[in-house]
Amino acid sequence: MKGSTVYASIQRRGLHIGLLPAMAAAVNPSTPITLDHDLDVFPEAGRRLTVAQYADHVDDLAARLWAAGVRPDEHVVLYKTANADHWMLAAAVSRIGAVVVNLSPALDATTVGVLLERVGRPTLLTDGAKLDVLAGVPLTELTRRVITASGERPGALSLADLAGAPRVEPVLRPIDEAAVITHTSGTTGIPKLVVHTPRTQGVRLIPQWRLLSLMRKKETVAIHIPFVHSRMVAAMSLALAKEFPILLLREPDPEAVAEQFLRHRPAFVEALPNSLMEWEELADDARRPFASVKVFSSTFDAIHPRTMSRLLKASGRRGALFFQIYGQSEVGPAVGRAYFRRSVHKANGRCVGWAMPRGAAKVRVVSRDGSTPSERHPGFIEVAWDGLAKTYFAEQERYDTNRDGDWWRTGDVGYRTRFGCLHMLDREVDMIPGVRSSLEVEDVVLSRLDELSELVVVQGPGSEPVPVICTVDDEPLDPERWRAAAADFPQLADPVQIPQAELPRTATLKVQRGALTHRFKQQLG
């Protein structure tokens, strides 16, 4: 079985993450998977595995979960300390036909309690540290059983105690039934639980399968995204199916990242936009940690042209490109666009790309005010394809309010140019009177002030646009330089500078604009 055969199988039968490691091992058992940290569940395994070893660990964990009493169709909530073993455990849950519910380790105890209740007495797969976090949550009432992946606690089953459990045959989920459940960022309240099926997960691989096909050699793919996110399902699945060596990064510190890149020389890097922004300083590193990178890729959120330009200039590869994908958990990758070293500095950051070819998502913009959508009258962005999430778990009505037949309303506002490029201006909930696009303001001003590490425009107590700024090393910003850089936007209020560490963020490092707005209404109102 070749990698292309694995991919063809996924498109025919759907993506079953519980089967994928074994399928990849059957193609090339020696493909390396390298970590920048130790696995919590297998601390003795070390930081360099082969795909065959990885697949065996998944099979072993599936046997232990079965021995613990987990059965097909059950829901298993996976809430543990951030670690690459999260995807390994999720694959093990899937391998025995259960439905994994991935919860971010950044969620607080109250939110986890609400989600456990929503799922309806699931198995909780966690660890000692997170059980301490959940000390005040009535787990006996909310869960069927509690299993620890590491650490032991009274009343909880330990995976370590189940070592040597008999291996079991894999169980396939039906192609259109729930297989993996992830959650939204929860920036406006309790997160929604997004239901993915084998079919929707498989379809979502189409756009980036073609992108990865640009890499002619089996070079290392570095992945630095939350292990619990739906995007991680796609990133790991694509790399495994393509037989690429994988570097899984947990640590965001630029110096730690530089050391890993210098050691393993990745050709493809997928990371969060805000992580890439933090790594900009490495573009000037004399050791040239980005020299080997042929393709940078990012999704989740808008990324600033300044960041793309600096990273591409730091690559030593001919034809290096930055591929930006616009999408969200509910729709997967909707549109995309490649940026190149020579032209990226002239990029319009609001142009998020074009619909991708054959088999990918369709995109339309519909009117908000009765006018034909245009630059002057931006409309609602909607997406349709087989990759749309099936539902919100236990919130069908909430899901249905965003669904119009085949079309899903993303909550973003924008327009399409006459050449078909989709411009995303803002989230509808973040729009500010008198500002065409907060994201556009941020793109422009950031490109003019290298000393800014972050800029977020939010609505003040009088509906005025307030620029919230962070600087490199939290140094004071020269007011004159600010006024010159922001001269094109006279409607902006005076900037408010805060330490970078005080920026409220989601699990995917998006700035929580609503939280900032609320903060300033309390302080300035």
C-alpha positions in Angstrom: 0.0 0.0 0.0 1.5 3.4 -1.0 0.7 6.8 0.5 -1.5 7.6 -2.5 -3.4 4.4 -1.8 -3.9 5.4 1.8 -5.3 8.7 0.7 -7.6 7.0 -1.9 -8.9 4.7 0.9 -9.6 7.7 3.1 -11.6 9.4 0.3 -13.5 6.2 -0.2 -14.2 5.1 3.4 -13.7 8.3 5.3 -10.9 9.3 7.7 -10.7 6.9 10.7 -7.8 8.2 12.8 -7.8 5.0 14.8 -6.8 3.1 11.6 -4.4 5.6 10.1 -1.2 4.9 12.1 -1.4 1.2 11.2 -2.1 2.1 7.6 0.9 4.4 7.5 3.1 1.8 9.2 2.1 -0.7 6.5 3.4 1.7 3.9 6.7 2.7 5.6 7.2 1.5 9.1 10.5 3.4 9.6 9.2 6.9 8.9 10.3 9.0 12.0 8.1 11.0 14.3 10.1 13.3 16.6 8.9 15.2 19.6 10.3 18.2 21.5 9.0 16.7 24.8 8.4 13.4 26.5 5.0 11.5 26.2 3.0 11.6 29.4 1.5 8.2 28.7 4.7 6.5 27.6 7.6 8.5 29.3 10.0 5.7 28.6 9.4 5.8 24.8 11.7 8.7 24.2 11.4 11.6 21.8 12.1 9.8 18.5 9.6 7.1 17.3 9.0 5.3 14.1 5.6 5.2 12.6 5.5 1.4 13.4 6.2 2.1 17.1 3.6 4.9 17.1 1.0 2.6 15.6 1.9 -0.1 18.2 1.4 2.4 21.0 -2.0 3.3 19.6 -3.0 -0.4 19.4 -1.7 -0.9 23.0 -3.7 2.1 24.3 -6.8 0.9 22.5 -6.5 -2.5 24.3 -6.1 -0.8 27.6 -9.2 1.4 27.1 -11.2 -1.7 26.1 -10.0 -3.5 29.3 -11.2 -0.4 31.2 -14.7 -1.0 29.8 -14.9 1.5 27.0 -17.0 0.2 24.1 -18.1 1.3 20.6 -20.5 4.3 20.4 -19.5 5.6 23.8 -18.2 9.1 24.2 -14.8 9.6 25.7 -13.9 13.1 26.8 -10.2 13.7 26.5 -9.0 16.5 28.8 -5.4 16.4 29.8 -2.2 18.3 30.0 -1.0 19.5 26.6 1.1 16.7 25.1 1.6 15.0 21.8 0.1 11.8 23.3 -3.3 13.5 23.1 -3.6 12.6 19.4 -2.3 9.1 20.2 -5.0 8.7 22.8 -7.6 10.1 20.5 -6.6 7.6 17.8 -6.8 4.8 20.4 -10.4 5.8 21.4 -11.3 5.9 17.7 -9.7 2.5 17.1 -12.3 0.7 19.3 -15.2 2.5 17.8 -15.8 5.1 20.5 -16.3 8.8 19.9 -13.5 11.1 21.2 -14.4 14.5 22.5 -11.3 16.7 22.5 -11.3 19.4 25.1 -8.5 22.0 25.3 -6.3 21.9 28.5 -6.8 25.6 28.6 -10.5 25.2 29.6 -11.3 26.0 33.2 -13.1 23.5 35.5 -16.5 25.2 35.3 -16.5 25.0 31.5 -15.4 21.4 31.5 -18.1 20.6 34.0 -20.8 22.1 31.7 -19.4 20.2 28.7 -19.3 16.9 30.5 -23.0 17.4 31.4 -23.8 18.3 27.8 -22.2 15.1 26.5 -24.2 13.0 29.0 -22.1 10.9 31.4 -19.1 10.1 29.1 -15.9 8.4 30.1 -13.4 11.0 31.2 -9.8 10.3 30.0 -7.5 12.7 31.9 -4.4 12.9 34.1 -3.5 13.7 37.7 -2.8 17.3 37.1 -6.2 17.9 35.4 -8.1 16.0 38.1 -6.6 18.5 40.6 -8.1 21.2 38.4 -11.4 19.5 38.4 -11.4 18.9 42.2 -14.6 20.9 42.7 -16.5 19.3 39.8 -18.9 16.4 40.7 -17.3 13.8 38.4 -19.1 10.9 40.0 -22.4 12.4 38.8 -21.2 13.7 35.4 -19.1 10.7 34.2 -19.5 7.0 33.6 -15.9 6.4 34.6 -12.6 8.3 35.0 -9.4 7.0 33.5 -6.0 8.5 34.0 -3.4 8.5 31.3 -0.7 9.5 33.8 -0.8 9.9 37.6 -3.1 8.0 39.9 -6.1 9.2 41.9 -8.6 7.4 44.1 -11.6 6.2 42.2 -9.9 6.4 38.8 -8.7 3.7 36.6 -5.0 4.0 35.5 -3.9 3.1 32.0 -0.6 2.1 33.5 -2.3 -0.6 35.5 -3.8 -2.0 32.4 -0.5 -2.6 30.6 -0.5 -6.0 28.8 -4.2 -6.0 28.1 -5.1 -8.3 25.1 -5.1 -6.5 21.8 -8.6 -6.1 20.2 -9.8 -5.8 16.6 -10.4 -2.3 15.3 -14.0 -1.1 15.0 -15.0 1.4 12.3 -17.5 4.2 12.9 -20.2 4.6 10.2 -19.0 7.1 7.6 -21.7 9.7 8.4 -21.8 9.2 12.2 -19.9 11.2 14.8 -16.2 10.2 15.1 -14.4 13.1 16.6 -15.8 16.1 18.5 -13.9 19.3 19.0 -15.0 22.6 20.3 -15.1 26.3 19.2 -12.9 28.9 20.9 -15.7 30.0 23.3 -14.9 33.7 22.9 -18.6 34.5 23.5 -19.4 32.0 26.2 -19.4 28.2 26.7 -17.8 26.6 23.6 -19.9 24.7 21.1 -19.1 21.1 20.5 -18.4 20.5 16.8 -19.2 17.1 15.4 -16.9 15.6 12.7 -17.6 12.4 10.9 -15.2 10.1 8.9 -16.6 11.6 5.7 -16.2 15.3 6.7 -12.7 14.7 8.1 -11.7 12.9 4.9 -13.0 15.5 2.6 -11.1 18.2 4.5 -7.8 16.7 3.4 -8.3 17.4 -0.3 -6.9 21.0 -0.4 -3.8 20.4 1.5 -3.1 17.0 -0.1 -2.5 19.0 -3.2 -0.4 21.6 -1.4 1.8 18.8 0.1 2.2 17.4 -3.4 4.5 20.4 -4.1 7.1 18.7 -2.0 8.8 16.2 -4.2 11.1 14.7 -1.5 10.1 13.1 1.8 11.2 16.0 3.9 10.3 16.9 7.5 7.0 18.5 8.3 7.0 20.5 11.5 3.6 20.9 13.3 3.0 23.4 16.0 -0.8 23.6 16.6 -2.9 22.6 19.6 -3.0 18.8 19.9 -6.8 18.9 20.6 -7.8 21.0 17.5 -9.7 19.6 14.5 -6.8 21.1 12.4 -4.4 18.6 14.2 -6.5 15.7 12.8 -5.9 16.9 9.3 -2.2 17.9 9.8 -1.2 14.5 11.3 -3.3 12.5 8.8 -1.8 14.3 5.8 1.8 13.8 7.0 1.2 10.2 7.9 -0.5 9.4 4.5 2.3 11.2 2.7 5.1 9.3 4.6 6.7 12.5 5.6 9.0 12.6 8.7 7.1 14.5 11.4 8.3 17.0 14.0 5.7 17.6 16.7 6.3 20.8 18.7 4.7 21.7 22.0 7.1 24.5 23.2 6.4 27.9 21.6 9.6 29.7 22.9 11.5 31.0 19.8 14.9 29.8 21.1 13.5 26.3 21.6 11.9 26.3 18.2 15.2 27.5 16.6 17.1 24.6 18.1 14.5 22.1 16.8 14.5 23.6 13.3 18.4 23.7 13.2 18.5 20.0 14.3 15.7 18.7 12.0 15.6 21.1 9.1 11.9 21.0 8.3 10.8 21.8 4.8 7.1 22.4 5.7 6.0 24.3 8.7 2.4 24.5 10.0 1.8 26.8 13.0 -0.7 29.2 14.6 -0.6 32.7 13.2 0.3 34.2 16.6 3.1 31.6 17.0 4.6 32.6 13.7 4.3 36.2 14.7 6.2 35.4 17.9 8.9 33.6 15.8 9.5 36.7 13.6 12.6 37.5 15.6 14.2 34.3 14.4 14.2 35.8 10.9 17.3 37.8 12.0 19.0 34.9 13.7 22.5 34.4 12.2 22.0 30.6 12.5 19.2 30.8 9.9 16.7 28.4 11.5 14.2 29.0 8.7 16.7 28.4 5.9 15.3 24.9 5.1 11.6 25.8 4.9 10.0 25.5 1.5 6.4 26.0 2.6 4.9 27.9 5.6 1.3 27.2 6.2 -1.3 28.7 8.6 -5.0 28.8 9.2 -7.2 29.5 12.3 -7.0 33.3 12.0 -5.8 36.2 9.9 -2.0 36.5 9.6 -0.3 39.8 9.0 1.7 40.5 5.7 4.6 41.6 7.8 4.9 38.2 9.4 4.7 36.4 6.1 7.3 38.7 4.5 9.9 38.3 7.3 9.5 34.5 7.4 9.8 34.1 3.6 12.9 36.3 3.5 14.5 34.0 6.1 14.0 30.9 3.9 16.9 29.8 1.8 14.8 27.7 -0.5 14.1 28.7 -4.1 10.4 29.3 -4.7 9.6 29.3 -1.0 5.9 30.2 -0.4 3.5 31.0 2.4 0.1 29.3 2.0 -2.6 31.0 4.0 -5.9 29.1 4.5 -9.1 30.7 5.5 -11.6 28.5 7.4 -13.0 27.6 10.8 -13.7 24.5 12.8 -17.2 24.1 11.4 -16.2 24.4 7.7 -12.5 23.3 7.5 -10.4 24.9 4.8 -12.6 27.2 2.7 -10.2 29.3 0.5 -6.5 29.6 0.2 -3.8 31.7 -1.3 0.0 31.4 -1.9 2.3 34.3 -1.2 5.9 34.5 -2.5 9.0 36.2 -1.3 9.1 38.9 -4.0 5.5 40.1 -3.7 4.4 39.3 -0.2 5.3 42.8 1.1 2.7 44.2 -1.2 0.0 41.8 -0.1 -3.4 42.9 1.0 -3.9 41.1 4.2 -7.7 41.1 3.8 -7.4 39.0 0.6 -7.6 35.6 2.1 -7.7 33.7 -1.2 -9.6 31.9 -3.8 -11.8 28.9 -3.8 -9.6 25.8 -4.3 -10.1 23.5 -7.3 -12.1 20.3 -7.8 -13.7 18.7 -4.7 -13.0 21.7 -2.4 -15.4 24.1 -0.7 -17.7 26.6 -2.5 -17.9 30.1 -1.2 -20.4 32.9 -1.6 -21.1 36.3 -0.1 -24.7 37.2 0.6 -26.2 40.6 1.3 -26.4 42.1 4.8 -28.5 45.2 3.9 -30.3 44.4 0.6 -27.4 45.8 -1.5 -25.3 43.6 -3.8 -22.2 42.6 -1.8 -19.2 44.7 -2.7 -16.3 46.5 -1.2 -18.7 49.3 -0.1 -21.4 46.9 1.0 -19.7 43.8 2.4 -21.9 40.8 3.0 -22.0 37.6 5.0 -19.4 34.9 4.0 -21.0 31.4 3.5 -19.4 28.1 2.7 -20.9 24.8 1.2 -19.3 21.4 0.7 -19.2 17.9 2.1 -16.6 19.0 4.7 -19.0 20.9 6.8 -19.3 19.7 10.4 -22.4 17.6 10.9 -23.9 19.4 13.9 -23.2 21.0 17.3 -23.5 18.2 19.8 -26.8 18.6 21.8 -27.4 22.0 20.2 -29.0 21.2 16.9 -31.2 24.3 16.8 -28.1 26.5 17.4 -26.4 24.7 14.4 -29.5 25.1 12.2 -29.6 28.9 12.7 -26.3 29.1 10.8 -27.3 26.6 8.1 -29.2 27.5 5.0 -29.6 24.3 3.0 -26.1 23.4 1.8 -24.7 26.7 3.0 -23.0 27.6 6.3 -22.8 31.2 7.5 -19.3 31.7 9.0 -20.0 34.8 11.0 -17.4 36.7 9.0 -18.1 39.8 6.8 -16.4 40.5 3.5 -16.7 40.7 -0.3 -15.3 39.2 -3.5 -13.3 41.1 -6.0 -14.0 40.9 -9.8 -11.2 38.4 -10.0 -12.9 36.1 -7.4 -10.6 36.8 -4.4 -12.4 36.6 -1.1 -11.7 39.6 1.2 -12.5 39.0 4.9 -12.9 42.2 6.7 -14.0 41.3 10.2 -16.0 39.0 12.4 -19.6 40.4 12.4 -19.5 40.6 16.2 -16.2 42.6 16.1 -17.3 45.3 13.7 -16.9 48.9 14.9 -18.9 51.9 13.6 -16.7 54.1 11.3 -14.1 51.4 10.7 -14.2 49.5 7.5 -12.0 46.7 8.9 -10.2 46.5 12.2 -8.0 43.7 10.7 -7.0 46.0 7.9 -6.0 48.7 10.3 -3.9 46.2 12.2 -2.2 44.9 9.0 -1.2 48.4 7.9 0.0 49.8 11.2 1.9 46.6 12.1 3.7 46.8 8.8 5.0 50.3 9.7 6.1 49.6 13.2 8.5 46.8 13.8 8.6 47.5 17.5 5.0 46.3 17.8 4.5 42.7 18.7 0.7 42.9 18.6 -2.0 45.3 17.7 -5.7 44.7 18.3 -8.4 47.3 17.5 -11.5 46.9 19.7 -14.6 49.0 20.5 -14.4 51.4 23.4 -17.1 52.5 25.8 -18.3 55.2 23.4 -18.2 52.9 20.3 -14.8 54.5 19.4 -12.1 52.2 17.9 -9.4 51.7 20.6 -6.0 50.4 19.4 -4.6 48.0 22.0 -0.8 47.6 21.5 2.0 45.4 22.8 5.7 46.1 22.0 8.8 43.9 21.8 10.0 43.4 25.4 7.2 45.7 26.5 9.2 48.8 25.8 7.3 52.2 25.7 6.2 53.2 22.2 7.3 56.5 20.8 4.0 58.6 20.4 5.3 60.4 17.4 6.1 57.1 15.6 2.6 55.9 16.4 0.9 59.1 15.1 2.9 58.8 11.8 2.1 55.1 11.4 -1.6 55.5 12.1 -2.1 58.8 10.2 -4.4 57.0 7.6 -6.8 56.2 10.3 -7.8 59.4 12.1 -10.9 57.8 13.6 -8.7 55.8 16.0 -8.6 56.7 19.7 -5.2 57.1 21.4 -3.5 53.7 21.8 -3.6 51.8 25.0 -0.4 49.8 25.7 -0.5 46.7 27.8 2.1 44.0 28.5 2.0 41.1 26.0 1.3 38.7 28.8 -2.0 40.4 29.7 -3.6 39.8 26.3 -6.5 37.4 26.8 -6.2 34.6 24.3 -8.1 31.5 23.2 -6.5 28.0 23.1 -5.4 28.7 19.6 -3.8 32.0 20.7 -6.4 34.2 19.1 -6.9 37.5 21.0 -10.2 37.5 22.8 -11.5 40.8 21.4 -14.7 40.6 23.4 -12.8 40.3 26.6 -10.7 43.3 25.8 -13.8 45.3 24.8 -15.4 44.4 28.2 -12.2 45.4 30.0 -12.0 48.8 28.5 -15.7 49.5 29.0 -15.2 48.8 32.7 -12.0 50.9 32.9 -12.9 53.8 30.6 -16.7 53.8 30.8 
